[in-house]
Amino acid sequence: MSQNLELSIFEIVGSPLCVASSDGQKVHDRLAAALREGRSVMLSFHNITTLTSAFLNAAIGQLYGAFSEEQIRSLLKVQDMQPDDLALLKRVVETAKQYFKDPQKFDQAVQEAQGDDNNGA
């Protein structure tokens, strides 16, 4: 059986600031590789001081487009997250699950909510 993997967000990003989706992509690539191998991952947020939804969408949200919710729930665990960050992660995950259930419908709803911008200057 494959051994468990512990990934430190701080070590991957090299900073306590996790705000850029490009940094989230680095985390995603490591997570996706481990999940494809069926490895359990403990994702540590130790030393992280700032976290944005853009980062979490890139790092974790897009996993829902490639893996089932059951795979992610059974293989991915997080630790060392502040309560506010856990709440943000929960919102990101819920949004990702809704999006990947029906991306076209979701995109259409976003376009309708923003209005028709094609008539502007």
Summary of the structure (lengths in Angstrom):
residues: 121
radius of gyration: 15.8
end to end distance: 58.9
largest distance: 58.9
contacts: 336
relative contact order: 0.15
helix: 61%
strand: 13%
